[in-house]
Amino acid sequence: QAEEELKEACARQALQLQEMGRRERLLRADAGRAKEQLESFKTQVMRICSPVAAGVAGKAVTEQQVIEKVRQISDESQQSHEREKRLQEELGSRLSKEKEASASVKVFEKSLWELE
């Protein structure tokens, strides 16, 4: 009986090791794809930002320059979104005031008609 239990335990461990190996292969494959995607993205960014990041045509662009340019673009994008949000709020406020003014004009017109 002890021998059977030991065999079962060994079989379970073998299955666990196989599963762990499968997971490791999947993780390695995922990591490889992520690395390829990162390199592709980096190449695209460097190609797009190269003249701008270098400042002068013909100079090599460093990764740090590309990173700074991406940060700058990201910051500008965030500022643009914040400005858009503020303008939307301002527009909403102005529309609300316009509705109030329109309602006041209607009340005033009604009063004038009643006076006539």
N, C-alpha and C positions, 0 to 999 in steps of 0.2 A: 504494500500500500504506500509506504514511504517512497518507494522507487517510482510508482505511478505519479504521485504528487510532485516529485522532483522533475519528472519528464514533462508534466503539464506546466510547471513553473518555467522550465527551460523553453518550452514551446511559446508560452506567453511572452517571455523576454525576447525570443527571436522575432516574434511578430512586432513587438514594440520597437526593436532595433530596426527592423525593416521600415516601419512607419516613420521613425526618426530620420532614417536615411532618405526616404522619399521627401519628407518635409525639407530636409537640408538641400536636396537637389532643387526643389521648387524655389526655396529662398535664394539660392545661388543664381538661378535663372532670372528671378525677379530683380535681384541686385544687378545682374549684368545688363538687363534691359533698362533699368533706371540709369545706370552709368552711361549707356549708349544714348539715351534720351537727353541726359545732362550735357554730354559732349556735343550732341546735335544742336541743342539750344544754345550752348556757348558759341558754337561756330556761327550760328545764325545771328546772334547778338553782335558778335565781333564783326561780321560782314556788314550788318546794318549800321552799327555805330562807329565803325572804323574811322571814316574821315572826320566825324564829329568828335569822337573821343580823342583822336590823336591831335586834333587842332591844326595840324599841318599835314598836307598830303605827302605821302611817301614815308612817313615815320611809322615804325612798328607800334602797334597798340598793345599795351600791357593788360593783363586780366584785371588789375586794380583799376585802370582807367575805365574799362568796360563796366565793372561793378559800380563805380562811382556814377557813370552815366545812367545805368539802370536805376540806381537809387534816385538820381535827380529826376528821371522821367516818372518814377513812382511817386515821388514827392509832389511833382507838378500835377500829376493825375489826381492825387488826394486833395490838393488845394483846389483844383478845378471842381471836384465833386462837392467840396465844402462850400465853394462859392455858388455853385448851382443850387445847393440846398438853401443857402441864405436868400438867393434870388427868388426861389419858389415860395419861401416863407413871406418875403416882402410882397410878392405878387398876390399871395393869398390875403395878406393884410390889406393891400390896396383894393382888392376886389370886395372885401368885406366892407370897407369904408365907402366904396362906390355904391354898394347895395343900400347901406344906411342912408347915403345922400339921396339916392333915387327914391327911397321910401319917404324921406322928408319932403322931397319935391312933390310927390304924389299927394301927401297930406296938405301941403301948401296949396296946390292946385285945387284940391277938393274944397278947401276953405274959401279960396277965391270964388269958385263957382257958387258956393252957398251964399256969399256976400252979394253976388250979382242977383 
